[in-house]
Amino acid sequence: MARTLPDRPLRPATLLVRGGQMRSNHDETSEALYLTSGFVYESAGQAEDTFLGTTQHYQYSRFGNPTVTMLEDRLAALEGAEACRLTATGMAAVHAAMLSHLKAGDRVVASRALFGSCHWIVSTLLPRYGITSVFVDGGDLAQWKAALAQPTALVLLETPSNPMLDVLDLAAVCDLAHAAGALVVADNVFATPLLQKPMEFGADVVVYSCTKHMDGQGRVLGGAVLGRKKWVDEVLQPFIRNTGPSISPFNAWVILKGLETLHLRLPAMCRAAAAIADFLAERVEIDRVLYPFRVDHPQQALAKAQMAAGGSLVTFDVKGGKEAAFRFLDALQLIDVSNNLGDAKSLVTHPATTTHMRVGAEERARLGITDGTIRLSVGLEDVADLIADLSEALDAIAPAQPPVKRAKVVIEEPAAAEPEAPAIAPKPRKAARAKAAAQPADATLFELAVDLPEAPRRKD
Ligand SMILES: Cc1ncc(COP(=O)(O)O)c(C=O)c1O
């Protein structure tokens, strides 16, 4: 029983559950897992026609697989992209998006604040192949302007960035990049497709680590590259087909099922992260707290213009450097020390000695990563239990002292006008926030899991 989706715009929650599903002849409810490496042909002629491209037939799971196609179509529908290809990991997605497009003699400009492995690709791998790479401070438009005064093949950026949650002006950077002839690749892992849609601000390609919020339960690795159909078919697909960074159908299936609850999980995680950021800001053991929707975040206005919520990550510096940071991490009883993020389990990372160890001390200093910097990925536990765990671990750094009074502003109304009504999910952002603000202080996360507003669209 083949059923197509209604021919009208569907909201993100519906797309996350229904998008891309292809039912087999067995009419299964849940997406089928086609755990097969190859496919058979009715005849030698059908095999030839398939390889010629005159017949549509799955050939080999390195090139394509029905379970993988379902996830690709679901993610493309959610992102509003023409096409998607999956990869085995998020890094394979970043690597494939870049290396499929670039050739010797090209020039790449990237924001400095990138995940450690993305930074390595730009700083170390690309130059080995005769590709020039230039880093800029992502928040400084003058640096982008200067770097993009020359013809450039590709721009790589990440916003909010890992781990410092720097936010950059997507529309302004995309305009400058396009004027220089560059393809803009945006790593949207921290925002997820529910909080920010980089293509609406001009990005050409969006990459994800599906390992993070999309699986959301710490089970499998996966990556996604989204872009225009022509680029995906002609540039990316031959690269994936011939170099083989393909995702396992099993992993694609797990991520398909993970996506079905993303619209319930993410708002709860964001609200808990906002509450935790406010809690941390009042503690004397903490030097600074970074959370994109807090008033003391240097790019709060930009974050609110580009994102529907502040995200599930909070970054902060404890006083006392590495020694205090380690003492704090080791004193946590509930939250785990781990370098993953976006999981149902809250996880803490010490970037200087893990994810960003290999970028070097000098570059860490430029990025603002200190020996006291800690990245917290807020999960789905009760926020009161998380705050109790953080509080006790902070007490382990120094004896309890009265709280510092700092601004508390996470759930604050945006000063800007309401964004244009999006084509799908016309959700009133103000109403959603007002509803959140009206929740009693001790409301459970379940009660706080209100509808997530859509990320604003770019106004041309
Ligand atoms: C921003 C960002 N991009 C890419 C990746 C790489 O993803 P994966 O670990 O799935 O390869 C990560 C992983 O932490 C990340 O945080």
PDBQT file of the ligand as one rigid body, heavy atoms in Angstrom, charges set to zero:
ROOT
HETATM    1  C1  LIG A 501      30.366  20.920  15.065  1.00  0.00    +0.000 C 
HETATM    2  C2  LIG A 501      30.755  19.519  14.737  1.00  0.00    +0.000 A 
HETATM    3  N1  LIG A 501      30.934  19.174  13.455  1.00  0.00    +0.000 NA
HETATM    4  C3  LIG A 501      31.282  17.919  13.104  1.00  0.00    +0.000 A 
HETATM    5  C4  LIG A 501      31.466  16.942  14.061  1.00  0.00    +0.000 A 
HETATM    6  C5  LIG A 501      31.890  15.565  13.641  1.00  0.00    +0.000 C 
HETATM    7  O1  LIG A 501      30.867  14.631  13.793  1.00  0.00    +0.000 OA
HETATM    8  P1  LIG A 501      31.162  13.051  13.949  1.00  0.00    +0.000 P 
HETATM    9  O2  LIG A 501      31.714  12.853  15.299  1.00  0.00    +0.000 OA
HETATM   10  O3  LIG A 501      29.808  12.417  13.728  1.00  0.00    +0.000 OA
HETATM   11  O4  LIG A 501      32.140  12.691  12.891  1.00  0.00    +0.000 OA
HETATM   12  C6  LIG A 501      31.295  17.262  15.413  1.00  0.00    +0.000 A 
HETATM   13  C7  LIG A 501      31.524  16.233  16.454  1.00  0.00    +0.000 C 
HETATM   14  O5  LIG A 501      31.543  16.536  17.627  1.00  0.00    +0.000 OA
HETATM   15  C8  LIG A 501      30.919  18.575  15.748  1.00  0.00    +0.000 A 
HETATM   16  O6  LIG A 501      30.731  18.926  17.030  1.00  0.00    +0.000 OA
ENDROOT
TORSDOF 0
